[in-house]
Amino acid sequence: MTRESVYLDWLRDAHAMEKHGETLLKQAMERLDSDSSIGSHIAHYLAQSRAQQLQVKEVLKCHDDSWSALKEALGRLSVVGQAASDLLRVEQDARMAVSVYVFCSYKVATYTTLIAAARQADDREGVDIFQRILQQEGKMAARLLADLPEAANQSIDSLAESEASSAV
């Protein structure tokens, strides 16, 4: 296996991750209050992720002769991404917030390794794009982490109110 083929595989994985992330974030938006801080940050994150997906797609198209076949084969999902999707089945804001934060952290790790692969494949443009994405992801991870206490408090209050009303 060559450095370039490893890089291409990782690019495909990154694109699939971004596609999966779009679904994950859409589901989160459907369940969260868009007026809350976590809701507004996730709405921003969805738009940011869509833009990142297009950037990864453009890099991939430059390196992949079989791009049309790739569109049909986007079945690769990360364990972390799948776990985050599973957590979204729970209605609590805190669990959704944690899921999105875990996914964001996974993206930070993915783009960190993708930058190394792009360097080894001598793809300077890819390195530049992935460094920008990595910076965006780092900022978003910090925002989401700061939102977790609010999401936890909202979930606790909601669960406590629900318990109190059912006890009456």
BELGIKA-V333237 format. One record per helix or strand of 3 or more residues. SS is the DSSP state (hx for helix, st for strand). FROM is the first residue (numbers start at 1). LEN is the number of residues. Records with the same first field share a line. If there is no record, write none. Layout:
SS->FROM-LEN ; FROM-LEN
This chain:
hx->3-29 ; 37-27 ; 67-6 ; 79-9 ; 93-28 ; 124-44
